[in-house]
Amino acid sequence: MTLKPSAVNVSELEWTKSSYSDSSNGHDCLEVAATSSTIHIRDSKNPDGPQLHLRPAAWADFVAYAATER
């Protein structure tokens, strides 16, 4: 995870939600936007709020971990 602000203008990012976001309240979801060097993550209910910025390798590790059955 990076702790410094991203050099990317976040207003220009293309945000996407998971196709699994089909709860009764479609706004209960995380949104993700990817650049070549950073994965941006935000709460869809608060798009102007805090965001996580991860390196692509860290995001890939997280997704692989989250996809495993426990």
N, CA, C and O of each residue as an XYZ file, in Angstrom:
280
protein
N       0.857     -1.170      0.000
C       0.000      0.000      0.000
C       0.897      1.225      0.000
O       1.928      1.254      0.672
N       0.500      2.225     -0.753
C       1.266      3.461     -0.761
C       0.650      4.455      0.207
O      -0.569      4.496      0.372
N       1.474      5.241      0.834
C       0.985      6.226      1.789
C       1.055      7.642      1.257
O       0.545      8.566      1.891
N       1.679      7.830      0.099
C       1.751      9.161     -0.487
C       0.616      9.338     -1.490
O       0.125      8.350     -2.035
N       0.192     10.559     -1.743
C      -0.890     10.786     -2.699
C      -0.501     10.301     -4.082
O       0.665     10.374     -4.471
N      -1.469      9.813     -4.815
C      -1.235      9.362     -6.176
C      -1.031     10.567     -7.082
O      -1.632     11.621     -6.874
N      -0.176     10.404     -8.092
C       0.063     11.479     -9.049
C      -1.044     11.535    -10.101
O      -1.080     12.459    -10.914
N      -1.937     10.563    -10.092
C      -3.022     10.486    -11.067
C      -4.170     11.377    -10.626
O      -4.493     11.432     -9.440
N      -4.783     12.069    -11.563
C      -5.984     12.849    -11.285
C      -7.144     11.864    -11.153
O      -7.623     11.335    -12.157
N      -7.599     11.614     -9.925
C      -8.619     10.587     -9.694
C      -9.942     10.911    -10.365
O     -10.754     10.007    -10.560
N     -10.191     12.154    -10.724
C     -11.442     12.483    -11.408
C     -11.449     11.940    -12.835
O     -12.505     11.873    -13.463
N     -10.292     11.556    -13.350
C     -10.196     11.032    -14.716
C     -10.163      9.507    -14.753
O     -10.090      8.925    -15.835
N     -10.214      8.855    -13.609
C     -10.164      7.395    -13.563
C     -11.490      6.788    -14.005
O     -12.548      7.397    -13.846
N     -11.422      5.591    -14.557
C     -12.629      4.845    -14.935
C     -12.904      3.817    -13.840
O     -12.225      2.795    -13.745
N     -13.914      4.107    -13.016
C     -14.241      3.273    -11.870
C     -15.202      2.165    -12.293
O     -16.101      2.388    -13.104
N     -15.004      0.974    -11.738
C     -15.892     -0.151    -12.005
C     -16.281     -0.819    -10.700
O     -15.526     -0.810     -9.727
N     -17.487     -1.406    -10.697
C     -17.970     -2.184     -9.557
C     -17.939     -3.656     -9.919
O     -17.944     -4.017    -11.096
N     -17.908     -4.477     -8.931
C     -17.949     -5.918     -9.136
C     -19.290     -6.326     -9.735
O     -20.332     -5.754     -9.417
N     -19.237     -7.321    -10.603
C     -20.481     -7.861    -11.154
C     -21.277     -8.594    -10.076
O     -22.453     -8.895    -10.281
N     -20.663     -8.882     -8.941
C     -21.340     -9.532     -7.826
C     -22.086     -8.533     -6.948
O     -22.694     -8.928     -5.953
N     -22.052     -7.280     -7.287
C     -22.698     -6.237     -6.496
C     -24.169     -6.160     -6.863
O     -24.603     -5.230     -7.543
N     -24.933     -7.142     -6.407
C     -26.349     -7.186     -6.751
C     -27.233     -7.293     -5.514
O     -28.315     -7.877     -5.567
N     -26.773     -6.730     -4.409
C     -27.570     -6.762     -3.184
C     -28.796     -5.873     -3.358
O     -28.935     -5.200     -4.379
N     -29.664     -5.869     -2.391
C     -30.854     -5.019     -2.458
C     -30.479     -3.551     -2.532
O     -31.256     -2.730     -3.020
N     -29.299     -3.222     -2.052
C     -28.795     -1.858     -2.162
C     -27.526     -1.909     -3.003
O     -26.451     -2.211     -2.485
N     -27.640     -1.617     -4.288
C     -26.524     -1.709     -5.215
C     -25.382     -0.767     -4.914
O     -24.337     -0.835     -5.561
N     -25.565      0.123     -3.931
C     -24.498      1.054     -3.592
C     -23.572      0.511     -2.517
O     -22.600      1.174     -2.157
N     -23.848     -0.679     -1.995
C     -22.983     -1.283     -0.980
C     -21.854     -2.033     -1.674
O     -21.878     -3.259     -1.775
N     -20.892     -1.301     -2.138
C     -19.863     -1.936     -2.945
C     -18.587     -1.110     -2.939
O     -18.592      0.087     -2.653
N     -17.515     -1.778     -3.259
C     -16.268     -1.088     -3.527
C     -16.170     -0.859     -5.021
O     -16.703     -1.631     -5.818
N     -15.485      0.208     -5.390
C     -15.200      0.466     -6.788
C     -13.696      0.446     -6.969
O     -12.946      0.818     -6.067
N     -13.263      0.010     -8.138
C     -11.848     -0.127     -8.431
C     -11.544      0.577     -9.740
O     -12.316      0.491    -10.695
N     -10.426      1.268     -9.783
C      -9.920      1.879    -11.016
C      -8.436      1.542    -11.108
O      -7.696      1.688    -10.135
N      -8.015      1.096    -12.272
C      -6.629      0.675    -12.436
C      -5.878      1.585    -13.400
O      -6.410      2.014    -14.424
N      -4.643      1.862    -13.050
C      -3.696      2.494    -13.959
C      -2.539      1.509    -14.102
O      -2.559      0.446    -13.481
N      -1.557      1.836    -14.887
C      -0.441      0.908    -15.078
C       0.378      0.704    -13.805
O       1.035     -0.326    -13.649
N       0.341      1.670    -12.904
C       1.184      1.565    -11.712
C       0.421      1.494    -10.395
O       1.021      1.220     -9.355
N      -0.899      1.736    -10.418
C      -1.654      1.812     -9.166
C      -3.066      1.279     -9.350
O      -3.701      1.496    -10.382
N      -3.547      0.576     -8.327
C      -4.950      0.170     -8.255
C      -5.590      1.076     -7.209
O      -5.140      1.122     -6.064
N      -6.635      1.794     -7.598
C      -7.344      2.711     -6.705
C      -8.622      2.019     -6.246
O      -9.321      1.407     -7.054
N      -8.931      2.111     -4.954
C     -10.112      1.455     -4.383
C     -10.854      2.482     -3.547
O     -10.249      3.199     -2.750
N     -12.179      2.552     -3.732
C     -12.983      3.494     -2.956
C     -14.332      2.873     -2.625
O     -14.733      1.883     -3.236
N     -15.023      3.453     -1.664
C     -16.374      3.062     -1.268
C     -17.352      3.752     -2.216
O     -17.325      4.975     -2.353
N     -18.210      2.977     -2.868
C     -19.138      3.567     -3.837
C     -20.122      4.535     -3.194
O     -20.654      5.416     -3.869
N     -20.369      4.381     -1.891
C     -21.290      5.300     -1.198
C     -20.627      6.646     -0.893
O     -21.313      7.625     -0.599
N     -19.307      6.691     -0.964
C     -18.572      7.906     -0.614
C     -17.432      8.111     -1.618
O     -16.265      7.994     -1.245
N     -17.745      8.413     -2.875
C     -16.705      8.493     -3.895
C     -15.675      9.600     -3.670
O     -14.570      9.532     -4.209
N     -16.020     10.606     -2.890
C     -15.070     11.677     -2.599
C     -14.315     11.442     -1.293
O     -13.503     12.273     -0.886
N     -14.578     10.323     -0.641
C     -13.939     10.009      0.629
C     -12.572      9.381      0.440
O     -11.995      9.448     -0.645
N     -12.056      8.775      1.490
C     -10.716      8.177      1.438
C     -10.645      7.046      0.418
O     -11.642      6.386      0.126
N      -9.462      6.843     -0.108
C      -9.221      5.780     -1.070
C      -7.963      5.024     -0.688
O      -7.051      5.564     -0.063
N      -7.939      3.765     -1.078
C      -6.716      2.970     -0.963
C      -6.032      2.995     -2.316
O      -6.691      3.001     -3.356
N      -4.714      3.010     -2.296
C      -3.923      2.956     -3.514
C      -2.931      1.821     -3.339
O      -2.059      1.884     -2.473
N      -3.058      0.783     -4.154
C      -2.188     -0.385     -4.045
C      -1.362     -0.568     -5.311
O      -1.766     -0.153     -6.397
N      -0.220     -1.183     -5.158
C       0.543     -1.605     -6.333
C      -0.184     -2.797     -6.946
O      -0.828     -3.558     -6.223
N      -0.095     -2.974     -8.262
C      -0.795     -4.088     -8.908
C      -0.467     -5.456     -8.308
O      -1.354     -6.303     -8.211
N       0.769     -5.689     -7.909
C       1.133     -6.986     -7.315
C       0.412     -7.214     -5.992
O      -0.026     -8.329     -5.710
N       0.285     -6.166     -5.179
C      -0.431     -6.293     -3.901
C      -1.909     -6.563     -4.148
O      -2.519     -7.360     -3.434
N      -2.488     -5.915     -5.143
C      -3.900     -6.150     -5.485
C      -4.087     -7.592     -5.965
O      -5.045     -8.253     -5.565
N      -3.193     -8.080     -6.807
C      -3.288     -9.456     -7.297
C      -3.200    -10.450     -6.145
O      -3.934    -11.437     -6.123
N      -2.308    -10.199     -5.186
C      -2.208    -11.069     -4.009
C      -3.499    -11.051     -3.201
O      -3.961    -12.097     -2.745
N      -4.086     -9.865     -3.022
C      -5.339     -9.758     -2.271
C      -6.463    -10.506     -2.974
O      -7.199    -11.257     -2.335
N      -6.603    -10.312     -4.282
C      -7.673    -10.978     -5.031
C      -7.506    -12.498     -4.967
O      -8.487    -13.221     -4.794
N      -6.280    -12.980     -5.106
C      -6.042    -14.413     -5.021
C      -6.406    -14.947     -3.642
O      -6.998    -16.020     -3.528
N      -6.058    -14.211     -2.601
C      -6.406    -14.618     -1.237
C      -7.919    -14.603     -1.027
O      -8.473    -15.538     -0.450
N      -8.582    -13.561     -1.487
C     -10.026    -13.450     -1.296
C     -10.794    -14.518     -2.063
O     -11.898    -14.892     -1.668
N     -10.219    -15.010     -3.157
C     -10.899    -16.006     -3.981
C     -10.775    -17.431     -3.423
O     -11.490    -18.330     -3.866
N      -9.883    -17.641     -2.465
C      -9.710    -18.991     -1.933
C     -10.841    -19.329     -0.972
O     -11.321    -18.489     -0.210
N     -11.242    -20.581     -1.039
C     -12.270    -21.046     -0.094
C     -11.608    -21.361      1.218
O     -10.527    -21.949      1.247
N     -12.236    -20.979      2.301
C     -11.686    -21.262      3.627
C     -12.611    -22.162      4.375
O     -12.331    -22.522      5.518
